[in-house]
Amino acid sequence: MRTPLALALATGCALASLSSSAYELYNQDGSVLNADLEAVFGIMHSDESYAIAGTRSPGSVAWREGYIKYGLSGSQALAGAGSLYGAFNLVSSGTWGDGDAAGFTLGSERRTAVEGAYLGWRSGDLFPALGEDGVDISGGRQVLKIGDGFLLNGDSVNFGDADLGDDFDRGGAYYLAARKAFDQTGVLRLGGAKGWRGDLLWLQSDNRAQAETELAALTVEHVADIGTLGVDWIRTLDVNERFASEAQLERKDMDTVSVRGTGGLGVENLNLAFEYATQDRDSGREDAWFLEGSWTFADVAWSPTATYRYSRFSEAFDPLFYGFSRGYGTWYQGEVAANYAGPFNSNTAVQHVGLKATPRENVTIGALFFDFDTLDRDLGDLSGRELDLYVEWAVNDHLVVSPLVGFYKPESSADEGGVQLGGDDLNSYLQLTVATFF
């Protein structure tokens, strides 16, 4: 069986990518200075525990998580030569209570540290052929994303004081993914909002749970009204062998190539998406892919949207830095499975059916069903099914409340190749997250 650390490298939170607003402190003569504040708090309860980090006992757990991100951002116009922009912020985070259901946090975590610190330059209208701000260069501590976040969307693994060997503690807030910025980055973006565009990026993680991975990537995509088609190449340059799991050691000099697309092909209310990724490394070739289709019944009350997705991740596929993207279920599939029980976007085939509706303009309700089928059960049987029911309520422009209840039923207990401690009973999971932005 793979090590617990390798099983859980890309956990995170469905609210982790909610966009924040800013309070404008100054705006005059092309100079803008904003005060930024983002605060998220969660209350969680799980009837069952999971043998992932090796620190959890059978039975129910209840815990709380929270973080506050605060700082400044701004821009400065350069009189016909584009503009400079940048940000500096800190994050204070913690976990209280029993710690999470998988034992990655114990409830004692507290930390304040720099989160974002970056500078950049945008070209404005200097290069008309490339579009407005057709050249964008930036560097520093920042969150980076490729495409839909299937392979890369921030550095979101936030372990705590669990007994994982060397110090992997990032300050708790494991589910909420308090810290997401890569430690060092350099980015060149070319192209505007439509037509051909591309990104060249380099990053260095300081996250020991990610073996302090260093990588470079090149993306090329075409953006049109009918959809977006892209090709990505990711070269993993190095890892810190001191902190690397056996699977992570194979990241060095690994090439990952993906082809992806999304859009409605010009058909109103339709959205299609796919991605195919292949990895070439010393032990052989691995791959992962998904196909997804959704339809919005715009003429029906509450405008419901129905989604079906099939995804498959080969036995030793490395999910890299995937992160929350389009809402619950992307790319953390199942609130219990994706965060505590597995699978973690490796060695599995997943069928997903989703339904969401908007009874009011500021309220979304949804149901998500997942069927997980482990491909090679000799590596551990993480097959199971999960149903999640949720509400997202935007109380106002600065406050979002989201209650969720999940029901997860594994096929195998920890004694039978799975990870659920104490048996394979149905687990009831409850959480309430509150996010505020200013």
GISULLIN-V771129 format. One record per residue. N is the residue number from 1. RES is the residue in three letters. PHI is phi in whole degrees, -180 to 180 (* if undefined). D_CENTER is the distance of its C-alpha to the mean C-alpha in whole Angstrom. Layout:
n=N res=RES phi=PHI d_center=D_CENTER
n=N res=RES phi=PHI d_center=D_CENTER
This chain:
n=1 res=MET phi=* d_center=25
n=2 res=ARG phi=-63 d_center=22
n=3 res=THR phi=-67 d_center=21
n=4 res=PRO phi=-55 d_center=19
n=5 res=LEU phi=-64 d_center=17
n=6 res=ALA phi=-67 d_center=17
n=7 res=LEU phi=-70 d_center=16
n=8 res=ALA phi=-126 d_center=13
n=9 res=LEU phi=-77 d_center=11
n=10 res=ALA phi=-128 d_center=7
n=11 res=THR phi=-73 d_center=7
n=12 res=GLY phi=173 d_center=6
n=13 res=CYS phi=-128 d_center=7
n=14 res=ALA phi=-71 d_center=8
n=15 res=LEU phi=-97 d_center=9
n=16 res=ALA phi=-67 d_center=7
n=17 res=SER phi=-113 d_center=8
n=18 res=LEU phi=-60 d_center=11
n=19 res=SER phi=-74 d_center=14
n=20 res=SER phi=-96 d_center=16
n=21 res=SER phi=-100 d_center=20
n=22 res=ALA phi=-138 d_center=22
n=23 res=TYR phi=-99 d_center=26
n=24 res=GLU phi=-75 d_center=28
n=25 res=LEU phi=-91 d_center=31
n=26 res=TYR phi=-154 d_center=33
n=27 res=ASN phi=-153 d_center=33
n=28 res=GLN phi=-161 d_center=36
n=29 res=ASP phi=54 d_center=37
n=30 res=GLY phi=82 d_center=34
n=31 res=SER phi=-104 d_center=33
n=32 res=VAL phi=-128 d_center=30
n=33 res=LEU phi=-132 d_center=28
n=34 res=ASN phi=-119 d_center=26
n=35 res=ALA phi=-100 d_center=25
n=36 res=ASP phi=-115 d_center=21
n=37 res=LEU phi=-142 d_center=20
n=38 res=GLU phi=-136 d_center=17
n=39 res=ALA phi=-131 d_center=18
n=40 res=VAL phi=-132 d_center=16
n=41 res=PHE phi=-134 d_center=17
n=42 res=GLY phi=-135 d_center=17
n=43 res=ILE phi=-119 d_center=20
n=44 res=MET phi=-130 d_center=19
n=45 res=HIS phi=-145 d_center=22
n=46 res=SER phi=-128 d_center=22
n=47 res=ASP phi=-70 d_center=25
n=48 res=GLU phi=-126 d_center=24
n=49 res=SER phi=-119 d_center=23
n=50 res=TYR phi=-134 d_center=21
n=51 res=ALA phi=-90 d_center=22
n=52 res=ILE phi=-105 d_center=19
n=53 res=ALA phi=-87 d_center=20
n=54 res=GLY phi=82 d_center=24
n=55 res=THR phi=-117 d_center=24
n=56 res=ARG phi=-106 d_center=24
n=57 res=SER phi=-104 d_center=28
n=58 res=PRO phi=-59 d_center=28
n=59 res=GLY phi=118 d_center=28
n=60 res=SER phi=-80 d_center=26
n=61 res=VAL phi=-138 d_center=24
n=62 res=ALA phi=-135 d_center=23
n=63 res=TRP phi=-153 d_center=21
n=64 res=ARG phi=-132 d_center=20
n=65 res=GLU phi=-134 d_center=17
n=66 res=GLY phi=-166 d_center=17
n=67 res=TYR phi=-153 d_center=17
n=68 res=ILE phi=-129 d_center=18
n=69 res=LYS phi=-109 d_center=17
n=70 res=TYR phi=-145 d_center=21
n=71 res=GLY phi=172 d_center=22
n=72 res=LEU phi=-127 d_center=24
n=73 res=SER phi=-142 d_center=23
n=74 res=GLY phi=-175 d_center=25
n=75 res=SER phi=-149 d_center=27
n=76 res=GLN phi=-141 d_center=31
n=77 res=ALA phi=-68 d_center=32
n=78 res=LEU phi=-117 d_center=35
n=79 res=ALA phi=51 d_center=38
n=80 res=GLY phi=85 d_center=37
n=81 res=ALA phi=-120 d_center=35
n=82 res=GLY phi=82 d_center=31
n=83 res=SER phi=-154 d_center=30
n=84 res=LEU phi=-95 d_center=28
n=85 res=TYR phi=-147 d_center=25
n=86 res=GLY phi=-178 d_center=23
n=87 res=ALA phi=-157 d_center=21
n=88 res=PHE phi=-143 d_center=22
n=89 res=ASN phi=-149 d_center=20
n=90 res=LEU phi=-120 d_center=20
n=91 res=VAL phi=-128 d_center=18
n=92 res=SER phi=-110 d_center=20
n=93 res=SER phi=-137 d_center=18
n=94 res=GLY phi=-170 d_center=19
n=95 res=THR phi=-130 d_center=19
n=96 res=TRP phi=-127 d_center=23
n=97 res=GLY phi=90 d_center=24
n=98 res=ASP phi=-79 d_center=24
n=99 res=GLY phi=86 d_center=21
n=100 res=ASP phi=-70 d_center=18
n=101 res=ALA phi=-67 d_center=19
n=102 res=ALA phi=-97 d_center=18
n=103 res=GLY phi=85 d_center=20
n=104 res=PHE phi=-74 d_center=17
n=105 res=THR phi=-128 d_center=19
n=106 res=LEU phi=-114 d_center=22
n=107 res=GLY phi=98 d_center=23
n=108 res=SER phi=-109 d_center=24
n=109 res=GLU phi=-80 d_center=21
n=110 res=ARG phi=-148 d_center=22
n=111 res=ARG phi=-162 d_center=21
n=112 res=THR phi=-126 d_center=21
n=113 res=ALA phi=-158 d_center=21
n=114 res=VAL phi=-64 d_center=20
n=115 res=GLU phi=-106 d_center=16
n=116 res=GLY phi=-111 d_center=17
n=117 res=ALA phi=-160 d_center=20
n=118 res=TYR phi=-144 d_center=21
n=119 res=LEU phi=-132 d_center=23
n=120 res=GLY phi=-153 d_center=24
n=121 res=TRP phi=-135 d_center=26
n=122 res=ARG phi=-113 d_center=26
n=123 res=SER phi=-84 d_center=29
n=124 res=GLY phi=60 d_center=30
n=125 res=ASP phi=-106 d_center=33
n=126 res=LEU phi=-66 d_center=34
n=127 res=PHE phi=-125 d_center=33
n=128 res=PRO phi=-56 d_center=34
n=129 res=ALA phi=-66 d_center=34
n=130 res=LEU phi=-97 d_center=30
n=131 res=GLY phi=91 d_center=29
n=132 res=GLU phi=-62 d_center=29
n=133 res=ASP phi=53 d_center=27
n=134 res=GLY phi=-70 d_center=27
n=135 res=VAL phi=-123 d_center=26
n=136 res=ASP phi=-138 d_center=24
n=137 res=ILE phi=-119 d_center=24
n=138 res=SER phi=-148 d_center=22
n=139 res=GLY phi=-160 d_center=21
n=140 res=GLY phi=124 d_center=20
n=141 res=ARG phi=-85 d_center=17
n=142 res=GLN phi=-159 d_center=14
n=143 res=VAL phi=-86 d_center=11
n=144 res=LEU phi=-121 d_center=11
n=145 res=LYS phi=-140 d_center=9
n=146 res=ILE phi=-118 d_center=11
n=147 res=GLY phi=56 d_center=12
n=148 res=ASP phi=-89 d_center=10
n=149 res=GLY phi=81 d_center=7
n=150 res=PHE phi=-65 d_center=8
n=151 res=LEU phi=-118 d_center=9
n=152 res=LEU phi=-151 d_center=8
n=153 res=ASN phi=-159 d_center=6
n=154 res=GLY phi=85 d_center=7
n=155 res=ASP phi=-108 d_center=8
n=156 res=SER phi=-97 d_center=6
n=157 res=VAL phi=-76 d_center=9
n=158 res=ASN phi=-123 d_center=12
n=159 res=PHE phi=-74 d_center=15
n=160 res=GLY phi=-121 d_center=18
n=161 res=ASP phi=-87 d_center=22
n=162 res=ALA phi=-63 d_center=22
n=163 res=ASP phi=-81 d_center=24
n=164 res=LEU phi=-112 d_center=22
n=165 res=GLY phi=96 d_center=25
n=166 res=ASP phi=-61 d_center=24
n=167 res=ASP phi=-67 d_center=23
n=168 res=PHE phi=-104 d_center=19
n=169 res=ASP phi=-69 d_center=19
n=170 res=ARG phi=-109 d_center=16
n=171 res=GLY phi=104 d_center=18
n=172 res=GLY phi=76 d_center=16
n=173 res=ALA phi=54 d_center=14
n=174 res=TYR phi=-62 d_center=12
n=175 res=TYR phi=-66 d_center=11
n=176 res=LEU phi=-73 d_center=10
n=177 res=ALA phi=53 d_center=8
n=178 res=ALA phi=-59 d_center=11
n=179 res=ARG phi=-110 d_center=11
n=180 res=LYS phi=-131 d_center=9
n=181 res=ALA phi=-78 d_center=12
n=182 res=PHE phi=-75 d_center=13
n=183 res=ASP phi=-65 d_center=17
n=184 res=GLN phi=-133 d_center=18
n=185 res=THR phi=-145 d_center=18
n=186 res=GLY phi=-143 d_center=20
n=187 res=VAL phi=-135 d_center=20
n=188 res=LEU phi=-125 d_center=22
n=189 res=ARG phi=-115 d_center=22
n=190 res=LEU phi=-126 d_center=24
n=191 res=GLY phi=110 d_center=25
n=192 res=GLY phi=-98 d_center=25
n=193 res=ALA phi=-77 d_center=23
n=194 res=LYS phi=-129 d_center=25
n=195 res=GLY phi=82 d_center=27
n=196 res=TRP phi=-79 d_center=26
n=197 res=ARG phi=-153 d_center=23
n=198 res=GLY phi=-159 d_center=22
n=199 res=ASP phi=-132 d_center=20
n=200 res=LEU phi=-122 d_center=21
n=201 res=LEU phi=-139 d_center=18
n=202 res=TRP phi=-134 d_center=19
n=203 res=LEU phi=-148 d_center=17
n=204 res=GLN phi=-131 d_center=17
n=205 res=SER phi=-85 d_center=15
n=206 res=ASP phi=-107 d_center=17
n=207 res=ASN phi=-89 d_center=15
n=208 res=ARG phi=-67 d_center=17
n=209 res=ALA phi=-66 d_center=15
n=210 res=GLN phi=-103 d_center=14
n=211 res=ALA phi=56 d_center=18
n=212 res=GLU phi=49 d_center=17
n=213 res=THR phi=-63 d_center=17
n=214 res=GLU phi=-115 d_center=18
n=215 res=LEU phi=-150 d_center=18
n=216 res=ALA phi=-127 d_center=19
n=217 res=ALA phi=-147 d_center=18
n=218 res=LEU phi=-130 d_center=20
n=219 res=THR phi=-125 d_center=19
n=220 res=VAL phi=-133 d_center=21
n=221 res=GLU phi=-147 d_center=21
n=222 res=HIS phi=-118 d_center=24
n=223 res=VAL phi=-111 d_center=23
n=224 res=ALA phi=-141 d_center=25
n=225 res=ASP phi=-62 d_center=26
n=226 res=ILE phi=-83 d_center=26
n=227 res=GLY phi=153 d_center=22
n=228 res=THR phi=-122 d_center=21
n=229 res=LEU phi=-123 d_center=21
n=230 res=GLY phi=-138 d_center=19
n=231 res=VAL phi=-130 d_center=20
n=232 res=ASP phi=-128 d_center=18
n=233 res=TRP phi=-129 d_center=19
n=234 res=ILE phi=-122 d_center=17
n=235 res=ARG phi=-111 d_center=20
n=236 res=THR phi=-84 d_center=19
n=237 res=LEU phi=-86 d_center=22
n=238 res=ASP phi=-163 d_center=22
n=239 res=VAL phi=-138 d_center=21
n=240 res=ASN phi=-87 d_center=22
n=241 res=GLU phi=-63 d_center=24
n=242 res=ARG phi=-61 d_center=25
n=243 res=PHE phi=-107 d_center=22
n=244 res=ALA phi=-80 d_center=21
n=245 res=SER phi=-75 d_center=21
n=246 res=GLU phi=-59 d_center=23
n=247 res=ALA phi=-67 d_center=20
n=248 res=GLN phi=-70 d_center=19
n=249 res=LEU phi=-61 d_center=22
n=250 res=GLU phi=-79 d_center=22
n=251 res=ARG phi=-67 d_center=20
n=252 res=LYS phi=-59 d_center=22
n=253 res=ASP phi=65 d_center=24
n=254 res=MET phi=-81 d_center=21
n=255 res=ASP phi=-107 d_center=21
n=256 res=THR phi=-120 d_center=18
n=257 res=VAL phi=-121 d_center=19
n=258 res=SER phi=-136 d_center=18
n=259 res=VAL phi=-123 d_center=19
n=260 res=ARG phi=-145 d_center=17
n=261 res=GLY phi=-158 d_center=19
n=262 res=THR phi=-155 d_center=18
n=263 res=GLY phi=146 d_center=21
n=264 res=GLY phi=-104 d_center=24
n=265 res=LEU phi=55 d_center=26
n=266 res=GLY phi=84 d_center=28
n=267 res=VAL phi=-96 d_center=29
n=268 res=GLU phi=-63 d_center=28
n=269 res=ASN phi=77 d_center=26
n=270 res=LEU phi=-105 d_center=24
n=271 res=ASN phi=-138 d_center=21
n=272 res=LEU phi=-120 d_center=20
n=273 res=ALA phi=-150 d_center=17
n=274 res=PHE phi=-155 d_center=17
n=275 res=GLU phi=-156 d_center=16
n=276 res=TYR phi=-126 d_center=18
n=277 res=ALA phi=-126 d_center=17
n=278 res=THR phi=-127 d_center=20
n=279 res=GLN phi=-120 d_center=20
n=280 res=ASP phi=-114 d_center=23
n=281 res=ARG phi=-147 d_center=24
n=282 res=ASP phi=-60 d_center=27
n=283 res=SER phi=-83 d_center=27
n=284 res=GLY phi=133 d_center=27
n=285 res=ARG phi=-109 d_center=24
n=286 res=GLU phi=-125 d_center=21
n=287 res=ASP phi=-149 d_center=19
n=288 res=ALA phi=-151 d_center=17
n=289 res=TRP phi=-160 d_center=17
n=290 res=PHE phi=-148 d_center=16
n=291 res=LEU phi=-128 d_center=19
n=292 res=GLU phi=-142 d_center=18
n=293 res=GLY phi=-139 d_center=21
n=294 res=SER phi=-140 d_center=21
n=295 res=TRP phi=-137 d_center=24
n=296 res=THR phi=-101 d_center=25
n=297 res=PHE phi=-87 d_center=28
n=298 res=ALA phi=-65 d_center=29
n=299 res=ASP phi=-92 d_center=32
n=300 res=VAL phi=-98 d_center=32
n=301 res=ALA phi=-54 d_center=31
n=302 res=TRP phi=72 d_center=28
n=303 res=SER phi=46 d_center=27
n=304 res=PRO phi=-67 d_center=25
n=305 res=THR phi=-120 d_center=22
n=306 res=ALA phi=-107 d_center=22
n=307 res=THR phi=-132 d_center=20
n=308 res=TYR phi=-128 d_center=20
n=309 res=ARG phi=-141 d_center=18
n=310 res=TYR phi=-118 d_center=19
n=311 res=SER phi=-131 d_center=16
n=312 res=ARG phi=-142 d_center=18
n=313 res=PHE phi=-125 d_center=17
n=314 res=SER phi=-65 d_center=20
n=315 res=GLU phi=-56 d_center=21
n=316 res=ALA phi=-121 d_center=20
n=317 res=PHE phi=-63 d_center=17
n=318 res=ASP phi=-96 d_center=15
n=319 res=PRO phi=-75 d_center=11
n=320 res=LEU phi=57 d_center=11
n=321 res=PHE phi=-119 d_center=8
n=322 res=TYR phi=-65 d_center=5
n=323 res=GLY phi=-154 d_center=1
n=324 res=PHE phi=-59 d_center=3
n=325 res=SER phi=-128 d_center=6
n=326 res=ARG phi=-103 d_center=10
n=327 res=GLY phi=131 d_center=10
n=328 res=TYR phi=-49 d_center=10
n=329 res=GLY phi=98 d_center=10
n=330 res=THR phi=-135 d_center=8
n=331 res=TRP phi=-106 d_center=6
n=332 res=TYR phi=-94 d_center=7
n=333 res=GLN phi=-90 d_center=11
n=334 res=GLY phi=92 d_center=13
n=335 res=GLU phi=-66 d_center=12
n=336 res=VAL phi=-80 d_center=15
n=337 res=ALA phi=-62 d_center=14
n=338 res=ALA phi=-70 d_center=11
n=339 res=ASN phi=-107 d_center=11
n=340 res=TYR phi=-130 d_center=15
n=341 res=ALA phi=-102 d_center=17
n=342 res=GLY phi=82 d_center=15
n=343 res=PRO phi=-78 d_center=15
n=344 res=PHE phi=-120 d_center=12
n=345 res=ASN phi=56 d_center=12
n=346 res=SER phi=-159 d_center=15
n=347 res=ASN phi=55 d_center=19
n=348 res=THR phi=-159 d_center=18
n=349 res=ALA phi=-118 d_center=19
n=350 res=VAL phi=-127 d_center=18
n=351 res=GLN phi=-104 d_center=19
n=352 res=HIS phi=-131 d_center=18
n=353 res=VAL phi=-125 d_center=20
n=354 res=GLY phi=-130 d_center=19
n=355 res=LEU phi=-142 d_center=21
n=356 res=LYS phi=-139 d_center=20
n=357 res=ALA phi=-149 d_center=23
n=358 res=THR phi=-124 d_center=24
n=359 res=PRO phi=-64 d_center=27
n=360 res=ARG phi=-137 d_center=27
n=361 res=GLU phi=-57 d_center=26
n=362 res=ASN phi=-106 d_center=24
n=363 res=VAL phi=-131 d_center=23
n=364 res=THR phi=-121 d_center=21
n=365 res=ILE phi=-118 d_center=21
n=366 res=GLY phi=-155 d_center=19
n=367 res=ALA phi=-135 d_center=20
n=368 res=LEU phi=-128 d_center=17
n=369 res=PHE phi=-118 d_center=19
n=370 res=PHE phi=-131 d_center=18
n=371 res=ASP phi=-119 d_center=20
n=372 res=PHE phi=-104 d_center=19
n=373 res=ASP phi=-126 d_center=22
n=374 res=THR phi=-66 d_center=22
n=375 res=LEU phi=-79 d_center=23
n=376 res=ASP phi=-114 d_center=25
n=377 res=ARG phi=-77 d_center=26
n=378 res=ASP phi=-68 d_center=28
n=379 res=LEU phi=-89 d_center=25
n=380 res=GLY phi=116 d_center=24
n=381 res=ASP phi=-100 d_center=24
n=382 res=LEU phi=-107 d_center=21
n=383 res=SER phi=-69 d_center=22
n=384 res=GLY phi=172 d_center=22
n=385 res=ARG phi=-135 d_center=21
n=386 res=GLU phi=-144 d_center=19
n=387 res=LEU phi=-126 d_center=20
n=388 res=ASP phi=-120 d_center=18
n=389 res=LEU phi=-120 d_center=20
n=390 res=TYR phi=-145 d_center=18
n=391 res=VAL phi=-133 d_center=20
n=392 res=GLU phi=-120 d_center=18
n=393 res=TRP phi=-119 d_center=21
n=394 res=ALA phi=-85 d_center=21
n=395 res=VAL phi=-61 d_center=24
n=396 res=ASN phi=-157 d_center=25
n=397 res=ASP phi=-67 d_center=23
n=398 res=HIS phi=-121 d_center=22
n=399 res=LEU phi=-140 d_center=21
n=400 res=VAL phi=-125 d_center=19
n=401 res=VAL phi=-120 d_center=19
n=402 res=SER phi=-140 d_center=17
n=403 res=PRO phi=-84 d_center=19
n=404 res=LEU phi=-148 d_center=18
n=405 res=VAL phi=-126 d_center=20
n=406 res=GLY phi=-126 d_center=19
n=407 res=PHE phi=-129 d_center=22
n=408 res=TYR phi=-123 d_center=21
n=409 res=LYS phi=-126 d_center=24
n=410 res=PRO phi=-79 d_center=23
n=411 res=GLU phi=-79 d_center=26
n=412 res=SER phi=-133 d_center=27
n=413 res=SER phi=-84 d_center=27
n=414 res=ALA phi=-61 d_center=27
n=415 res=ASP phi=-76 d_center=30
n=416 res=GLU phi=-116 d_center=30
n=417 res=GLY phi=106 d_center=27
n=418 res=GLY phi=-93 d_center=24
n=419 res=VAL phi=-129 d_center=22
n=420 res=GLN phi=-77 d_center=24
n=421 res=LEU phi=-79 d_center=26
n=422 res=GLY phi=81 d_center=30
n=423 res=GLY phi=135 d_center=30
n=424 res=ASP phi=-116 d_center=28
n=425 res=ASP phi=-68 d_center=28
n=426 res=LEU phi=-65 d_center=26
n=427 res=ASN phi=-101 d_center=24
n=428 res=SER phi=-101 d_center=23
n=429 res=TYR phi=-126 d_center=20
n=430 res=LEU phi=-126 d_center=20
n=431 res=GLN phi=-152 d_center=18
n=432 res=LEU phi=-135 d_center=19
n=433 res=THR phi=-117 d_center=16
n=434 res=VAL phi=-129 d_center=18
n=435 res=ALA phi=-127 d_center=17
n=436 res=THR phi=-132 d_center=19
n=437 res=PHE phi=-136 d_center=19
n=438 res=PHE phi=-140 d_center=22
